[in-house]
Amino acid sequence: MNSKSLSLFANIVLSFGVKGGSLIISLLTTPIYISYFGNNEVLGLWFTLLSVLTWILNADLGIGNGLRNKLVEAIADRDEVRQRKLIASSYAFLSAVSVVVMGIVLFAAHWIDWNVVFNIGYEAVDEGTLSASIVIVLFGVCLQIILRLVTSILYALQFAFVPGLLNLMTSILMLIYCLVTIAAGTEGSLVSMAAAYCLAVNIPLAVSTVIVFVKMIPQLRPRLDAVDWRESVAVLKLGAAFLWLQLMSMLLNNTSSYLITILIGNDAVVEYQIYYRIFTLVSSLTLLCSTPIWSATTRAKAENDYRWVFKVFKLLSLLGLFLTLFEFALCLPIQQIFNIWLGGGTIRASNAASILFALYGSLSMWSYIVTCFANGLNELRLQTILLTFGAIVNIPLACFFASVSESYLSVVMANILAYLPYLIGQTTWLVRYLRMNTSTAVAHE
């Protein structure tokens, strides 16, 4: 086993260990949230609020993903000066962006009726409470824009399991907060939940940033004299392509809760989230494997090792096929799973919903597979075209289906149909690309 395969294997094994902990926490968190709020409409609002406000994370202009790929190239070239410039310039640029975004949002927040935006009555959540909660979460997200750059550095350093570990720590902190407040009889506060979320997201990132720059790579610690705006522009050029892809993916993946809120109602978001969390648990196993593959693919391309890339693609495709079968097998015991997880009588399973979410989870798996290779190869053109098309048709399709069925499943169906052109087109291109470059590399050996 060569060094690339060994590093990839270690990251995947460690990622599975982290995901095991995340699975346990995820199963515990949903019923705890239900108990904390005691009102499905407010809980649906919280899920939607997080979904909408994390859109602002795309305000990093793709710098995170651009830094990830550029830094891998600089490490492969052993160019420490460029590594230092890339890191310092990215931090300086995003700090400025974060301040500007926070200023704009804080100014606009005073002129917006958030109850109308989130389709929730004033009797459920008063205007002051909702506005305060949004400002707190916004502050946390803007801080996260800067601090999460450390995850891009960790990916480039081939420590792909660590960002998952940081997410696990956030989930544990949120679970502890909910359990403590419920035990103390002070649960139900949306403002307190927003403050807890702000701290839980950013504390692990802050701690990991200190560890990385004090213990792991002190020689690359961001310094003002290392800032080179030309490197910022270079990262931004690549980042701009990733930003567009992030925005299109956001419109496809992160708008469902909000669309359900607007088209159906906040109550429906809770049932959607329950099915979503069960069926995306399986697809997240593919994400665990594909995340370290992205940076490993960038490294392999720099070394012209397309044979290794194609081999890993085939292995990951076989895993995806196996997990797809498992997705649909989950439809059979889904009622029993709900009863054990949430308690009997909490939700009545629907065969139609189960099959639809199994299909959605399967497509998500395939998306993770083809996307990680395309991103790692820096081949973004076709992905940009097809994801843009999907994002354009997704919302009109959801509105049309919702007008016919008046069910949150209409949004899921729209999402599935919008994703299909990308998955078919990107897969076809990727297979041809890898075959051609593998043959060329073998011919030159």
TIFIZA-761281 format. One record per residue (C-alpha): x, y negated, z negated; residue in three letters; residue number from 1. Coordinates in pm, whole numbers, plus 32768, in hexadecimal, padded with zeros to 4 digits. Each point is the difference from the previous one (the first is absolute). Layout:
   east   north     up   rest    nr
      X       Y      Z    ALA   NUM
...
END
This chain:
   east   north     up   rest    nr
   8000    8000   8000    MET     1
   809C    7EB3   806D    ASN     2
   8004    7EC3   7F29    SER     3
   7ECA    7F69   80A6    LYS     4
   7F33    813A   7FC7    SER     5
   807E    8025   7E9B    LEU     6
   7FAB    7E96   7FAB    SER     7
   7EAA    8021   80A3    LEU     8
   7FB7    8146   7F49    PHE     9
   8062    7F69   7EB0    ALA    10
   7F21    7ED0   8038    ASN    11
   7ED7    80D8   8065    ILE    12
   8025    80E8   7ED2    VAL    13
   801C    7EDB   7F10    LEU    14
   7EDB    7F53   80AD    SER    15
   7F28    8134   7FCB    PHE    16
   8059    7FFB   7E8F    GLY    17
   7F9D    7E93   7FE7    VAL    18
   7EC0    8044   80C4    LYS    19
   7FA2    8115   7F0E    GLY    20
   8001    7F00   7EE9    GLY    21
   7F42    7F09   80DB    SER    22
   7EF9    8108   804A    LEU    23
   7FBE    803A   7E90    ILE    24
   7FEE    7E8A   7FB9    ILE    25
   7F1E    7FC3   812C    SER    26
   7F0B    810B   7F8D    LEU    27
   7FF6    7F64   7EA5    LEU    28
   7FE8    7E97   8070    THR    29
   7EB4    8005   80BE    THR    30
   7F24    8081   7EE2    PRO    31
   80BB    7F17   7F12    ILE    32
   7FB3    7ED9   80E3    TYR    33
   7E93    8067   8007    ILE    34
   7FFF    8007   7E84    SER    35
   80BE    7EB5   7FE7    TYR    36
   7F11    7F33   80D4    PHE    37
   7EBF    80BE   7FB7    GLY    38
   7F69    7F63   8138    ASN    39
   8034    8090   815B    ASN    40
   7FC1    7EAF   80A5    GLU    41
   811E    7F5D   7F3C    VAL    42
   80DF    8130   8035    LEU    43
   7FB9    7FED   8175    GLY    44
   805C    7E90   7FF2    LEU    45
   814E    8056   7F59    TRP    46
   8055    8103   810B    PHE    47
   7FA3    7F0A   8113    THR    48
   80BD    7EE3   7F59    LEU    49
   8142    80C9   7FF8    LEU    50
   7FD0    806F   8167    SER    51
   7FC9    7E9E   807E    VAL    52
   810B    7F4E   7F33    LEU    53
   8111    80F8   8056    THR    54
   7FD1    7F8A   8167    TRP    55
   80D2    7ED8   7F8F    ILE    56
   8127    80EF   7FDE    LEU    57
   800F    7FE9   817B    ASN    58
   8071    7E97   7FCB    ALA    59
   8161    808C   7FE2    ASP    60
   8000    7FDB   817E    LEU    61
   8083    8161   8027    GLY    62
   8147    7F9E   7F56    ILE    63
   7FF7    8137   7F21    GLY    64
   7FEE    80F6   811F    ASN    65
   80F1    7F32   80D2    GLY    66
   80FF    7FFE   7EE6    LEU    67
   7FD3    8177   7FD3    ARG    68
   8066    8050   8166    ASN    69
   810E    7EF3   8021    LYS    70
   80A0    8065   7EB7    LEU    71
   8012    816D   806A    VAL    72
   80B9    7F93   813B    GLU    73
   80F3    7F28   7F36    ALA    74
   803F    811F   7F0E    ILE    75
   8040    80F0   8123    ALA    76
   80FC    7F02   808A    ASP    77
   8098    7FD4   7EA2    ARG    78
   7FDC    7E87   8027    ASP    79
   7FEA    7F88   7E96    GLU    80
   8008    7E8F   805D    VAL    81
   7ECC    8027   80DA    ARG    82
   7F54    80D1   7EF3    GLN    83
   8033    7EE5   7F05    ARG    84
   7F7F    7EFB   80F5    LYS    85
   7ECD    80CF   805B    LEU    86
   7F9C    8031   7E94    ILE    87
   8040    7E9B   7F8C    ALA    88
   7F56    7F66   8130    SER    89
   7ECC    80DD   7FDC    SER    90
   7FD4    7FA5   7E92    TYR    91
   802D    7E8B   8047    ALA    92
   7F08    8006   8120    PHE    93
   7EF5    80C2   7F47    LEU    94
   8021    7F29   7EC8    SER    95
   7FAF    7ECE   80D3    ALA    96
   7EE0    80B3   80AD    VAL    97
   7F6D    8077   7EB6    SER    98
   7FFF    7EA0   7F6B    VAL    99
   7F54    7F74   8135    VAL   100
   7EFB    8116   8008    VAL   101
   7FB3    7FD6   7E8E    MET   102
   7FD7    7E89   802A    GLY   103
   7F12    8025   8127    ILE   104
   7F30    810B   7F54    VAL   105
   7FE6    7F40   7EB6    LEU   106
   7F8F    7EC8   80BB    PHE   107
   7EFF    80BE   80CF    ALA   108
   7F80    80CA   7ED6    ALA   109
   7F54    7ECF   7F68    HIS   110
   7F2F    7FCA   813A    TRP   111
   7F88    8166   8033    ILE   112
   7ECC    80A5   7F6B    ASP   113
   8097    8155   7FB2    TRP   114
   7EB1    8099   7F9F    ASN   115
   7F89    7FC7   8164    VAL   116
   8147    8082   8094    VAL   117
   7FE8    8144   7F38    PHE   118
   7E86    801F   801A    ASN   119
   7FC0    8019   7E88    ILE   120
   7EF9    7F4D   7F31    GLY   121
   8052    7EFA   7EF9    TYR   122
   7F46    80CF   7EFD    GLU   123
   80F6    8120   8031    ALA   124
   813C    7F29   7FF9    VAL   125
   7FF5    7E89   7FC0    ASP   126
   80B8    7F12   80E8    GLU   127
   810B    7F9B   7F02    GLY   128
   805B    8166   7FA6    THR   129
   801F    806B   816A    LEU   130
   80CD    7ECE   8062    SER   131
   80F1    802E   7ED9    ALA   132
   802B    8172   8051    SER   133
   804F    7FB6   816C    ILE   134
   8104    7EF5   7FA9    VAL   135
   80AF    80EE   7F0D    ILE   136
   800D    811D   80FC    VAL   137
   8073    7F0E   810E    LEU   138
   8121    7F90   7F25    PHE   139
   8061    816B   7FC6    GLY   140
   7FF2    804E   8174    VAL   141
   80D6    7ED0   805E    CYS   142
   8103    8068   7EFE    LEU   143
   7FEF    8160   808C    GLN   144
   8054    7F7D   815D    ILE   145
   815A    7FA3   7F7C    ILE   146
   803E    811B   7F0C    LEU   147
   7F9D    811E   80E5    ARG   148
   8125    7FB2   80E7    LEU   149
   80BE    80EB   7F1A    VAL   150
   7F34    8122   8090    THR   151
   8082    7FB0   815F    SER   152
   8163    8007   7F78    ILE   153
   7FBF    814D   7F53    LEU   154
   7F76    8095   8143    TYR   155
   8138    7F8B   80BB    ALA   156
   80DE    809A   7EF2    LEU   157
   7F45    814C   8033    GLN   158
   7F51    7FF3   7EAB    PHE   159
   7EA8    8021   809F    ALA   160
   7F61    80A8   7ED1    PHE   161
   803A    7ED4   7F1A    VAL   162
   7EEE    7F1A   8090    PRO   163
   7F07    8118   7FBC    GLY   164
   8085    8016   7E9D    LEU   165
   7FC5    7E8A   7FD4    LEU   166
   7E97    8029   8078    ASN   167
   7FD6    811C   7F06    LEU   168
   807D    7F1F   7EE8    MET   169
   7F02    7EF6   8065    THR   170
   7EE6    8100   7FF5    SER   171
   8071    807C   7EA9    ILE   172
   8008    7E9C   7F78    LEU   173
   7EA0    7FBC   8084    MET   174
   7F81    8146   7F6A    LEU   175
   809A    7FAA   7EAD    ILE   176
   7F60    7EA8   8009    TYR   177
   7EA6    8090   804A    CYS   178
   801C    810C   7EF2    LEU   179
   8073    7F04   7EF8    VAL   180
   7EEF    7F04   804C    THR   181
   7EF2    810B   8007    ILE   182
   8078    8088   7EB1    ALA   183
   8001    7E9E   7F72    ALA   184
   7EA4    7FB8   8088    GLY   185
   8079    7ED9   80D1    THR   186
   7FCD    809A   8158    GLU   187
   7F42    7F65   8121    GLY   188
   80C3    7EBB   802E    SER   189
   804F    7FBD   816D    LEU   190
   80F8    7EEC   7FA6    VAL   191
   80C0    80E3   7F11    SER   192
   8009    8112   8106    MET   193
   8090    7F07   80FD    ALA   194
   8110    7F95   7F0A    ALA   195
   8056    816B   7FB2    ALA   196
   8017    804C   8173    TYR   197
   80E7    7ED5   8038    CYS   198
   80F0    807D   7EF4    LEU   199
   7FE5    8172   8057    ALA   200
   805B    7FC4   816E    VAL   201
   8123    7F16   7FC9    ASN   202
   80AE    8084   7EC6    ILE   203
   807B    8146   80A7    PRO   204
   8076    7F39   8131    LEU   205
   80B9    7F06   7F26    ALA   206
   80AB    810F   7F34    VAL   207
   8067    80C2   8138    SER   208
   808A    7EC0   809E    THR   209
   80E2    7FCA   7ED1    VAL   210
   8076    816B   8009    ILE   211
   804A    7FF6   8177    VAL   212
   80CD    7EBF   7FF5    PHE   213
   80AB    803B   7EB1    VAL   214
   804C    8175   8011    LYS   215
   7FE0    807B   8168    MET   216
   8075    7EEC   80EC    ILE   217
   8081    7EDA   7F2F    PRO   218
   80DB    7F95   8126    GLN   219
   7EC4    7FBC   80CD    LEU   220
   7F4E    7F32   7EF6    ARG   221
   7F42    7EDE   80A8    PRO   222
   80C2    7EBA   7FF0    ARG   223
   7FB3    7EAD   8099    LEU   224
   8153    7FEE   80AA    ASP   225
   7FB0    8147   80B6    ALA   226
   7EBE    7F7A   8099    VAL   227
   801C    7FF7   8179    ASP   228
   7EC8    7F86   80AF    TRP   229
   8076    80A2   8143    ARG   230
   7FDD    8151   7F53    GLU   231
   7EA8    7F95   7F86    SER   232
   7FA1    7FB9   8169    VAL   233
   8088    8154   806D    ALA   234
   7F39    80B1   7EF2    VAL   235
   7ED1    7F28   804E    LEU   236
   8009    805A   8171    LYS   237
   7FEC    8171   7FAF    LEU   238
   7F1E    7FB1   7ED9    GLY   239
   7F0D    7F42   80E1    ALA   240
   7FB9    8141   80BE    ALA   241
   7FD3    80BB   7EB8    PHE   242
   7F26    7EE4   7F7C    LEU   243
   7F13    8021   8125    TRP   244
   7FF2    8176   7FC9    LEU   245
   7FBF    7FC5   7E8C    GLN   246
   7EE2    7F14   8053    LEU   247
   7F65    80EF   80F9    MET   248
   8027    8125   7F10    SER   249
   7F65    7F28   7EF0    MET   250
   7ED0    7FBB   80DA    LEU   251
   7FE0    8175   803D    LEU   252
   8053    8089   7EA5    ASN   253
   7FC3    7EF3   7EFB    ASN   254
   7EBD    7F5E   806F    THR   255
   7F18    8126   7FBE    SER   256
   7FAE    7FA2   7E98    SER   257
   7FB6    7E98   8061    TYR   258
   7F2F    8067   812D    LEU   259
   7F36    80EB   7F25    ILE   260
   7FD1    7EE7   7F02    THR   261
   7F7C    7F13   810A    ILE   262
   7F3B    80F6   80D5    LEU   263
   7F7C    80F2   7EF8    ILE   264
   8047    7F7E   7E9D    GLY   265
   80FD    8017   7EE4    ASN   266
   7F5C    813B   7F6F    ASP   267
   8055    80C2   813C    ALA   268
   8173    7FAA   7FD9    VAL   269
   8016    80DC   7EC9    VAL   270
   7F82    8139   80B4    GLU   271
   80E0    7FAF   8129    TYR   272
   812E    7FE6   7F17    GLN   273
   7FAF    814E   7F5A    ILE   274
   7FFE    80BC   814B    TYR   275
   8129    7F36   807E    TYR   276
   80D9    8055   7ED4    ARG   277
   7FBD    8175   801A    ILE   278
   8037    8029   8176    PHE   279
   812A    7F15   801C    THR   280
   80B5    80BD   7EEE    LEU   281
   8048    810F   80FF    VAL   282
   806D    7F0E   8110    SER   283
   80E3    7F4F   7F08    SER   284
   80D6    813C   7FFA    LEU   285
   8059    7FB5   8169    THR   286
   8049    7E98   7FA1    LEU   287
   80F6    8080   7EFC    LEU   288
   80C1    80B4   810E    CYS   289
   7FE5    7EEE   8107    SER   290
   8074    7EE1   7F22    THR   291
   816E    8070   7FDF    PRO   292
   7FFE    8074   816A    ILE   293
   7FD6    7E97   807B    TRP   294
   8157    7F8A   7F87    SER   295
   80A0    8153   804B    ALA   296
   7F86    7FDD   8167    THR   297
   8097    7EA3   801C    THR   298
   814C    8090   7F88    ARG   299
   7FE9    8128   80EF    ALA   300
   7FBA    7F18   8126    LYS   301
   8135    7F31   7FA6    ALA   302
   80C5    8148   800C    GLU   303
   7F52    806E   8145    ASN   304
   7F83    813D   7F53    ASP   305
   7EB2    8025   80B3    TYR   306
   800C    817B   7FE4    ARG   307
   7FE1    7FDD   7E84    TRP   308
   7EE1    7F08   8023    VAL   309
   7F3D    80E8   80E9    PHE   310
   8038    8127   7F16    LYS   311
   7F79    7F3F   7ED6    VAL   312
   7ED5    7F87   80D1    PHE   313
   7FA2    8168   8052    LYS   314
   8019    806C   7E93    LEU   315
   7F2E    7EDC   7F87    LEU   316
   7EFC    8046   810D    SER   317
   7FDB    8167   7F85    LEU   318
   7FCE    7F80   7E9D    LEU   319
   7EF7    7F0F   807F    GLY   320
   7F46    811C   80AF    LEU   321
   8000    80D4   7EC3    PHE   322
   7F84    7EDF   7F29    LEU   323
   7EEE    7FB1   80FD    THR   324
   7F72    815C   7FC8    LEU   325
   8016    7FC5   7E8A    PHE   326
   7F45    7EB3   8025    GLU   327
   7ED2    80AF   8095    PHE   328
   8017    811E   7F06    ALA   329
   7FCC    7EFA   7EEF    LEU   330
   7EA0    7FC6   8082    CYS   331
   7F8C    814D   7F70    LEU   332
   8040    7FC6   7E89    PRO   333
   7FD6    7E84   8008    ILE   334
   7ED2    7FFD   7F15    GLN   335
   80BC    80CF   7F00    GLN   336
   812B    7F15   8020    ILE   337
   7F21    7ED2   7FBD    PHE   338
   7F60    80AB   7ED4    ASN   339
   814F    8057   7F61    ILE   340
   8099    7EB0   8050    TRP   341
   7EE5    7F0E   7FB3    LEU   342
   7F09    80D3   7F3D    GLY   343
   7EC7    80B4   8074    GLY   344
   7EF4    7F26   809B    GLY   345
   80E7    7ED7   8043    THR   346
   7FEE    8029   8179    ILE   347
   7F4D    80F1   80E9    ARG   348
   80E6    807D   8114    ALA   349
   7F9B    7FD4   816C    SER   350
   806D    80F4   810E    ASN   351
   8002    7EEB   8105    ALA   352
   80D7    7F1E   7F25    ALA   353
   80F0    811C   7FAE    SER   354
   8037    8060   816D    ILE   355
   8027    7E96   806A    LEU   356
   8100    7FB6   7EF1    PHE   357
   80BB    8145   8050    ALA   358
   801B    7F88   8167    LEU   359
   806D    7EA7   7F8A    TYR   360
   8109    8099   7F1E    GLY   361
   8080    80DB   811C    SER   362
   8023    7ED6   80E9    LEU   363
   80B1    7F3E   7EEB    SER   364
   80FD    811D   7FE6    MET   365
   804A    7FFA   8172    TRP   366
   801D    7E85   7FF7    SER   367
   810A    8017   7EEE    TYR   368
   80C4    80FB   80D0    ILE   369
   800E    7F48   814E    VAL   370
   8023    7EA8   7F5F    THR   371
   8130    8055   7F2A    CYS   372
   80C0    807B   8132    PHE   373
   7F9A    7EDB   80DE    ALA   374
   8060    7F07   7EEF    ASN   375
   8148    80AE   7FB7    GLY   376
   8059    7FF9   8172    LEU   377
   7FA3    7E8D   8016    ASN   378
   7F15    805B   811F    GLU   379
   7ED4    7F26   7FB0    LEU   380
   7F6C    7F8D   814C    ARG   381
   7EFE    8112   803F    LEU   382
   7FAA    800C   7E8F    GLN   383
   7FBC    7E89   800A    THR   384
   7F18    801B   812E    ILE   385
   7F34    8129   7F85    LEU   386
   7FE0    7F91   7E95    LEU   387
   7F93    7EA8   8078    THR   388
   7EF1    80A1   80D3    PHE   389
   7F8F    80D2   7ED8    GLY   390
   7FF6    7ED3   7F19    ALA   391
   7F30    7F3B   80FC    ILE   392
   7EF5    810C   8028    VAL   393
   7FF6    8076   7E93    ASN   394
   7F2D    7EE9   7F67    ILE   395
   7EFF    7FE6   811E    PRO   396
   7FD7    817B   7FF7    LEU   397
   7FCC    7FF8   7E86    ALA   398
   7EFB    7EED   801F    CYS   399
   7F49    80BD   8112    PHE   400
   7FFE    814E   7F4A    PHE   401
   7F9A    7F57   7EB9    ALA   402
   7ED6    7F5B   80AC    SER   403
   7F8E    8158   8072    VAL   404
   8044    80DA   7ECE    SER   405
   801B    7F0A   7EDB    GLU   406
   8101    80EC   7F64    SER   407
   816B    7FC7   7F99    TYR   408
   8056    812E   80D9    LEU   409
   7FC9    7F1E   812E    SER   410
   813F    7F46   7F9F    VAL   411
   80C1    8147   7FE5    VAL   412
   7F82    8072   8155    MET   413
   8064    7EB4   809D    ALA   414
   815B    8020   7F68    ASN   415
   802C    815E   808F    ILE   416
   7F99    7F9B   8160    LEU   417
   80DC    7EC9   7FF7    ALA   418
   8131    80D1   7F9F    TYR   419
   7FE3    810D   810D    LEU   420
   8097    7F40   812A    PRO   421
   8137    7FAB   7F33    TYR   422
   8034    8163   7F85    LEU   423
   7FD7    809D   8158    ILE   424
   80D3    7EFF   80B9    GLY   425
   8118    7FE4   7EFF    GLN   426
   8022    8179   7FD9    THR   427
   8018    8037   8179    THR   428
   8109    7EF1   8024    TRP   429
   80CB    8075   7ED3    LEU   430
   8019    8168   8077    VAL   431
   8075    7F8E   8159    ARG   432
   80FA    7F0A   7F6B    TYR   433
   809C    80FF   7F16    LEU   434
   8014    810E   810C    ARG   435
   80AA    7F14   80F5    MET   436
   80FE    7F76   7F09    ASN   437
   8049    8157   7F6C    THR   438
   804A    8088   815B    SER   439
   80DF    7ED5   804C    THR   440
   80BE    8025   7EB7    ALA   441
   8035    8177   803A    VAL   442
   807C    7FBE   8164    ALA   443
   810B    7F11   7F7C    HIS   444
   8083    80F4   7EF7    GLU   445
END
